[in-house]
């Protein structure tokens, strides 16, 4: 490593992180907080790669150099015109090679103290994978369990506002963790991006304090929870959030209002449950939706699908559930959630299930 390069451990030392890879590479995963200033866009990168294979490396470099020069000039003018001389950017590409070297050279000529990430994104990715493996085992977790609709995610947010140290996997994964858990207008990140978000979150946690987390299986939507975290989570102490069925129904109707506004989308999603429940039950649920009998539908899908599945999975995955601390919601209001959150932060106020 030379004086113009730094390691992943030094990321926090810089004013800005500049990812010069193509937009497609950036979309798949990137260092959290980085901005994308591609020196070759997706089409240009493919063109240069084709020339390298089908013509010659010399031709590819000649064409690529002209494209890179134009793109760097455009980024300097559009993204950095007001940066002072004291600005310290960190630049990275795929392996820390020609793309970041080109941007770094121009920035140095301008007068900025730019550095490149040694090994580029590949070095960063290695640090993320190894970091999650090491960090996941450093924390003492408290797992909030409770039937679907009990308000586990809401309670987690109230605990965070009261100063508790939390880890919200569903927020990181942009999914509520069930077959109907897609967030409206939001797609899940890539698996690598989830791991980047989790790594960054871990680095901000204090291992001297417990971490409160919601119960999850191995997957949140289409994404896998890293095995090192799953293993630690499943062996942790539990909290059982007890919420009456009518309150759960009301909370779900509030949180999943996008389905009541687009009933056809919900009906289409139910088809994936036919193998589990058969056409008769699925058609009954669809009739309830068609008739806007929402409370009836939510009550029955909880009792007939979600509750049995959750009871089975938690009994299998959380061996300490029988000794869980139990807290009870009364009406599901914000005041009620805050009361429960405060009770959890004052162990003397809780009871054992």
C-alpha positions as CSV (number, residue, x, y, z in Angstrom):
1,X,0.0,0.0,0.0
2,X,1.4,3.4,-1.0
3,X,0.9,6.9,0.5
4,X,-2.1,7.5,-1.9
5,X,-4.1,4.6,-0.6
6,X,-5.9,3.8,2.6
7,X,-7.7,0.8,4.1
8,X,-11.4,0.1,5.0
9,X,-10.6,0.8,8.6
10,X,-9.9,4.5,7.6
11,X,-13.3,5.2,5.9
12,X,-14.5,7.6,8.7
13,X,-11.5,9.9,8.2
14,X,-12.8,11.3,4.9
15,X,-15.2,14.1,4.1
16,X,-16.8,12.2,1.2
17,X,-16.6,8.8,-0.3
18,X,-16.8,8.7,-4.1
19,X,-17.7,5.5,-5.9
20,X,-16.5,5.7,-9.5
21,X,-17.9,2.3,-10.6
22,X,-20.8,2.1,-13.1
23,X,-24.4,2.8,-11.9
24,X,-25.3,-0.9,-12.1
25,X,-22.4,-1.8,-9.8
26,X,-23.3,1.0,-7.4
27,X,-27.0,-0.1,-7.3
28,X,-26.1,-3.6,-6.4
29,X,-24.0,-2.5,-3.4
30,X,-21.8,0.3,-2.2
31,X,-20.2,1.8,0.8
32,X,-23.1,3.4,2.8
33,X,-23.0,7.2,2.3
34,X,-21.0,7.0,-0.9
35,X,-22.0,9.1,-4.0
36,X,-21.8,7.6,-7.4
37,X,-19.6,9.4,-10.0
38,X,-19.0,6.8,-12.6
39,X,-16.0,7.3,-14.8
40,X,-17.7,4.9,-17.2
41,X,-21.4,4.3,-17.3
42,X,-22.9,0.9,-17.9
43,X,-23.0,1.2,-21.7
44,X,-19.5,2.7,-21.9
45,X,-18.1,0.0,-19.6
46,X,-19.6,-2.8,-21.8
47,X,-18.3,-1.1,-24.9
48,X,-14.7,-0.8,-23.6
49,X,-14.8,-4.4,-22.4
50,X,-16.0,-5.6,-25.8
51,X,-13.2,-3.7,-27.5
52,X,-10.6,-5.2,-25.2
53,X,-11.7,-8.8,-26.1
54,X,-12.6,-8.4,-29.8
55,X,-10.1,-5.7,-30.9
56,X,-7.1,-5.1,-28.7
57,X,-6.3,-3.8,-25.2
58,X,-4.7,-0.7,-26.9
59,X,-7.9,0.2,-28.7
60,X,-9.9,-0.3,-25.6
61,X,-7.7,1.9,-23.5
62,X,-7.6,4.6,-26.1
63,X,-11.4,4.7,-26.3
64,X,-11.8,4.3,-22.6
65,X,-9.4,7.1,-21.8
66,X,-11.4,9.6,-23.9
67,X,-14.7,8.5,-22.2
68,X,-13.1,8.6,-18.7
69,X,-11.7,12.1,-19.3
70,X,-15.0,13.5,-20.4
71,X,-16.9,11.9,-17.5
72,X,-14.4,13.1,-14.9
73,X,-14.6,16.6,-16.2
74,X,-18.4,16.5,-16.0
75,X,-18.3,15.2,-12.4
76,X,-15.8,17.9,-11.3
77,X,-18.1,20.6,-12.8
78,X,-21.4,19.2,-11.6
79,X,-20.6,17.6,-8.2
80,X,-17.5,19.3,-6.7
81,X,-17.4,23.0,-7.9
82,X,-17.6,24.4,-4.4
83,X,-15.4,22.0,-2.5
84,X,-12.5,23.9,-0.7
85,X,-8.9,22.9,-0.9
86,X,-9.1,21.2,2.5
87,X,-11.8,18.8,1.2
88,X,-10.7,15.1,1.6
89,X,-12.4,12.6,-0.7
90,X,-11.9,8.9,-0.7
91,X,-12.2,7.3,-4.1
92,X,-12.8,3.6,-4.9
93,X,-13.6,1.4,-7.9
94,X,-13.9,-2.4,-8.2
95,X,-10.3,-3.4,-7.3
96,X,-8.7,-0.1,-6.6
97,X,-7.3,0.1,-10.1
98,X,-7.5,2.3,-13.2
99,X,-10.9,3.9,-12.7
100,X,-10.1,5.2,-9.2
101,X,-6.6,6.0,-10.2
102,X,-7.8,8.3,-13.0
103,X,-10.2,10.2,-10.8
104,X,-7.6,10.4,-8.0
105,X,-5.0,11.8,-10.4
106,X,-7.2,14.6,-11.6
107,X,-8.2,15.5,-8.0
108,X,-4.6,15.6,-6.9
109,X,-3.8,17.9,-9.8
110,X,-6.5,20.2,-8.7
111,X,-5.1,20.3,-5.2
112,X,-7.3,18.1,-3.2
113,X,-5.8,15.5,-0.8
114,X,-7.7,12.6,-2.4
115,X,-7.0,9.0,-1.4
116,X,-7.9,5.7,-3.0
117,X,-9.3,2.6,-1.2
118,X,-6.7,-0.1,-1.4
119,X,-8.3,-3.1,-3.1
120,X,-11.4,-1.1,-3.9
121,X,-14.9,-2.5,-3.4
122,X,-13.6,-6.0,-3.2
123,X,-11.6,-5.2,-0.1
124,X,-14.6,-3.4,1.3
125,X,-16.8,-6.4,0.7
126,X,-14.3,-8.8,2.3
127,X,-14.3,-6.5,5.4
128,X,-18.1,-6.5,5.5
129,X,-18.4,-10.3,5.4
130,X,-15.6,-10.8,8.0
131,X,-16.9,-7.9,10.1
132,X,-20.5,-9.3,10.4
133,X,-19.1,-12.7,11.3
134,X,-17.0,-11.2,14.1
135,X,-19.3,-8.4,15.3
136,X,-22.6,-10.5,15.5
137,X,-21.1,-12.5,18.4
138,X,-20.0,-9.5,20.4
139,X,-23.5,-8.4,21.6
140,X,-26.0,-9.5,24.1
141,X,-29.4,-9.6,22.4
142,X,-32.9,-9.4,23.8
143,X,-35.5,-10.7,21.3
144,X,-39.0,-9.3,21.1
145,X,-41.4,-12.2,20.2
146,X,-45.1,-12.0,19.6
147,X,-47.8,-13.1,17.2
148,X,-48.2,-11.3,13.9
149,X,-49.7,-7.9,14.4
150,X,-48.7,-7.7,18.0
151,X,-46.8,-4.6,17.4
152,X,-43.2,-5.8,17.7
153,X,-41.8,-3.3,15.1
154,X,-43.7,-0.4,16.7
155,X,-42.4,-1.4,20.1
156,X,-38.8,-1.5,18.8
157,X,-39.2,2.1,17.4
158,X,-40.5,3.3,20.8
159,X,-37.6,1.6,22.6
160,X,-35.1,3.3,20.3
161,X,-36.7,6.7,20.9
162,X,-36.3,6.1,24.7
163,X,-32.6,5.4,24.2
164,X,-32.5,1.7,24.0
165,X,-30.0,0.1,21.6
166,X,-31.9,-1.6,18.8
167,X,-31.4,-3.5,15.6
168,X,-34.3,-3.4,13.2
169,X,-33.7,-6.0,10.5
170,X,-37.0,-5.4,8.8
171,X,-36.1,-1.7,8.3
172,X,-32.7,-2.7,7.0
173,X,-34.2,-5.2,4.6
174,X,-37.2,-3.0,3.6
175,X,-39.7,-5.7,4.3
176,X,-42.1,-6.7,7.1
177,X,-41.0,-10.3,7.1
178,X,-44.1,-12.1,5.9
179,X,-45.7,-13.3,2.6
180,X,-47.6,-9.9,2.6
181,X,-44.7,-7.9,4.0
182,X,-43.7,-5.9,0.9
183,X,-43.4,-2.2,1.6
184,X,-45.5,-0.1,-0.8
185,X,-43.4,1.7,-3.3
186,X,-40.1,0.2,-2.0
187,X,-38.1,-2.7,-3.3
188,X,-35.8,-4.7,-1.1
189,X,-32.1,-4.0,-1.4
190,X,-29.7,-6.6,-2.8
191,X,-28.3,-9.2,-0.3
192,X,-25.0,-7.4,-0.4
193,X,-26.6,-4.1,0.4
194,X,-28.4,-5.6,3.3
195,X,-25.1,-6.8,4.6
196,X,-23.5,-3.4,4.1
197,X,-26.3,-1.8,6.1
198,X,-26.0,-4.4,8.8
199,X,-22.2,-4.0,9.0
200,X,-22.5,-0.2,9.4
201,X,-25.2,-0.6,12.1
202,X,-23.1,-3.1,14.0
203,X,-20.1,-0.7,14.0
204,X,-22.3,2.0,15.7
205,X,-23.4,-0.3,18.5
206,X,-21.9,-0.5,22.0
207,X,-21.1,-4.1,22.9
208,X,-21.4,-3.1,26.6
209,X,-25.1,-2.6,26.2
210,X,-27.8,-5.1,25.2
211,X,-29.2,-5.0,21.7
212,X,-33.0,-5.3,21.4
213,X,-34.1,-7.1,18.2
214,X,-37.3,-8.4,16.7
215,X,-37.7,-12.2,16.3
216,X,-37.0,-13.3,12.7
217,X,-36.5,-16.5,10.8
218,X,-33.5,-17.0,8.5
219,X,-35.1,-14.8,5.8
220,X,-36.7,-11.3,5.8
221,X,-38.6,-11.3,2.5
222,X,-36.2,-12.5,-0.1
223,X,-33.1,-11.7,1.9
224,X,-31.1,-13.9,4.2
225,X,-30.1,-12.9,7.7
226,X,-26.4,-13.7,8.1
227,X,-26.0,-17.0,9.8
228,X,-23.8,-15.7,12.6
229,X,-26.5,-13.3,13.7
230,X,-29.3,-15.9,13.4
231,X,-27.4,-18.3,15.6
232,X,-26.8,-15.7,18.3
233,X,-30.4,-14.3,18.1
234,X,-32.0,-17.7,18.4
235,X,-30.1,-18.5,21.6
236,X,-30.9,-15.2,23.3
237,X,-33.2,-14.2,26.1
238,X,-36.8,-13.4,24.9
239,X,-39.5,-10.9,25.6
240,X,-43.1,-11.9,24.8
241,X,-45.4,-9.1,23.6
242,X,-49.0,-10.1,24.4
243,X,-51.6,-8.3,22.3
244,X,-55.3,-9.1,22.2
245,X,-56.6,-10.3,18.8
246,X,-58.9,-7.2,18.2
247,X,-55.9,-4.9,18.8
248,X,-53.7,-6.9,16.5
249,X,-56.4,-6.7,13.8
250,X,-56.6,-2.9,14.2
251,X,-52.8,-2.4,14.1
252,X,-52.5,-4.5,10.9
253,X,-55.3,-2.7,9.2
254,X,-53.6,0.6,10.0
255,X,-50.1,-0.6,8.9
256,X,-51.2,-2.5,5.8
257,X,-53.7,0.2,4.5
258,X,-52.1,0.0,1.1
259,X,-53.7,-3.4,0.6
260,X,-57.2,-2.0,1.4
261,X,-56.5,0.6,-1.2
262,X,-55.4,-1.9,-3.8
263,X,-57.4,-5.1,-3.1
264,X,-56.4,-6.7,-6.4
265,X,-52.8,-6.7,-5.4
266,X,-53.7,-8.5,-2.1
267,X,-55.8,-11.0,-3.9
268,X,-53.0,-11.8,-6.3
269,X,-50.6,-12.4,-3.4
270,X,-52.9,-14.9,-1.7
271,X,-52.5,-17.4,-4.6
272,X,-49.1,-18.3,-3.3
273,X,-50.8,-19.8,-0.2
274,X,-53.1,-22.2,-2.1
275,X,-50.7,-25.2,-1.6
276,X,-50.8,-24.6,2.2
277,X,-54.5,-23.9,2.6
278,X,-56.4,-25.1,-0.4
279,X,-58.7,-23.3,-2.8
280,X,-61.7,-23.3,-0.6
281,X,-60.1,-21.3,2.2
282,X,-58.3,-19.0,-0.2
283,X,-61.5,-18.3,-2.1
284,X,-63.2,-17.5,1.2
285,X,-60.5,-15.0,2.0
286,X,-60.9,-13.5,-1.4
287,X,-64.6,-13.2,-1.0
288,X,-64.1,-11.3,2.3
289,X,-61.7,-8.9,0.5
290,X,-64.1,-8.4,-2.4
291,X,-66.8,-7.5,0.1
292,X,-64.5,-5.1,1.9
293,X,-65.0,-7.2,5.1
294,X,-61.5,-6.3,6.2
295,X,-61.7,-7.0,9.9
296,X,-63.2,-10.5,9.2
297,X,-60.4,-11.2,6.6
298,X,-57.6,-10.1,8.9
299,X,-59.0,-12.0,11.8
300,X,-59.2,-15.2,9.9
301,X,-55.9,-15.0,8.1
302,X,-54.2,-14.4,11.5
303,X,-56.0,-17.4,13.2
304,X,-55.7,-19.8,10.2
305,X,-52.3,-18.9,8.7
306,X,-50.1,-16.6,10.7
307,X,-50.6,-17.6,14.3
308,X,-50.0,-21.4,13.7
309,X,-47.0,-20.7,11.6
310,X,-45.5,-18.3,14.0
311,X,-46.1,-20.5,17.0
312,X,-44.4,-23.4,15.2
313,X,-41.4,-21.4,14.1
314,X,-40.8,-19.6,17.4
315,X,-41.1,-22.9,19.4
316,X,-38.5,-24.4,17.0
317,X,-36.1,-21.5,16.9
318,X,-36.2,-19.8,20.3
319,X,-35.5,-22.4,23.1
320,X,-35.6,-19.6,25.8
321,X,-39.1,-18.5,24.8
322,X,-40.7,-20.5,27.7
323,X,-38.9,-18.3,30.2
324,X,-39.6,-15.0,28.4
325,X,-40.4,-11.8,30.1
326,X,-44.0,-10.9,29.3
327,X,-45.4,-7.4,28.6
328,X,-49.0,-6.7,27.5
329,X,-50.4,-4.1,25.3
330,X,-53.8,-2.7,26.3
331,X,-55.1,-0.7,23.3
332,X,-52.2,-0.3,20.9
333,X,-52.1,3.5,21.2
334,X,-48.8,5.4,21.1
335,X,-49.2,6.0,24.8
336,X,-49.7,2.3,25.4
337,X,-46.6,1.4,23.4
338,X,-44.5,3.9,25.3
339,X,-45.8,2.5,28.6
340,X,-44.7,-1.0,27.5
341,X,-41.3,0.3,26.2
342,X,-40.6,2.0,29.6
343,X,-41.6,-1.2,31.4
344,X,-39.0,-3.1,29.4
345,X,-36.4,-0.6,30.3
346,X,-37.2,-1.0,34.0
347,X,-37.0,-4.7,34.7
348,X,-38.7,-4.4,38.0
349,X,-41.9,-3.5,36.3
350,X,-42.1,-6.6,34.1
351,X,-43.3,-10.1,34.9
352,X,-42.4,-13.5,33.8
353,X,-44.7,-15.4,31.5
